[in-house]
Amino acid sequence: MLTNPHYVGDLVQGRRTTVSITSKVREGVPKNKQIITEGAYHPIISRDDFEAVQQYMQGRKRQVAKPRIISIQPNRRLINFVSRQKST
């Protein structure tokens, strides 16, 4: 409900498409290629509330730590993920 634009009255078509005619695999379509009709339905929540929730959710996304590459030997690499635990 928090990410569905139908609750503010928008009709969104073409969100996903099949890879080929013979395949059942579907992939997402970029927002600039989706067909969006604003005001197609009676809104359940206001657009201001919807946008505020979208901004709040964007700020709460987890940030993934970048892996550090540590060289043990000159020709070999190991990937070391930074842990959040304190070393004692």
Summary of the structure (lengths in Angstrom):
residues: 88
radius of gyration: 21.7
end to end distance: 44.4
largest distance: 64.6
contacts: 141
relative contact order: 0.17
helix: 23%
strand: 26%
